[in-house]
């Protein structure tokens, strides 16, 4: 009996680990790059919204390149798995401060703005990105040219009150941009642990509305 119990625990733990994932790949036009992504150390999620790991994940490695992305063009992040856990997703741009580069900046300060989000649909209730392995959006046409960190997050809401953040950052250089001036936030600091979009129980009662945590997307 003890052996069977131990095997059951191992099986559950294995399923939990396999359900985790990493955003490993940036796609920008015809360019597909793993080297531009600051690869997380492992596939464990970030769970404390005040943690510095909220910026680009827990102990990410250095990225070897910065990819050119034209304003108005599409960009994607690909996973090494499917989005197993239900929850919303979002993409942010972090404008690199003067005197730094995408490779050197640690992502600190109020320099981030959201450019896309994927929330929920209803009747029946589900999250738009559930089960997918890629998210794609457009760099707003009016984004100022320069170097940025492009940040993707997926928030697993399968355990009520214990959100899990799956985060990666890629180094990009926006070209052909404009003179937009979006409102910016700090990460961490852009969401609160008491945000209804994080504390919601998605299992019961079934939600009839849902707002993705963080600021509204800037469309440029």
Secondary structure, 3 states (H helix, E strand, C coil): CHHHHHHHHHHHHHHHHHCCCCEEEEEECCEEECCCEECCCCCCCECCCCCHHHCCCCCCCCCCCCEEEECCCEEEEEECCCCCCCCCEEEEEEECCCCCCCCCCCCCCCCEEEEEEECEECCCCEECCCCCCEEEEECCCCCCCEEEEEEEEEEECCCCCCCEEEEEEEEEEEECCCCCCCCCECCCCCCCCCCHHHHCCCCCCCCCCCCCCCCCCCCC
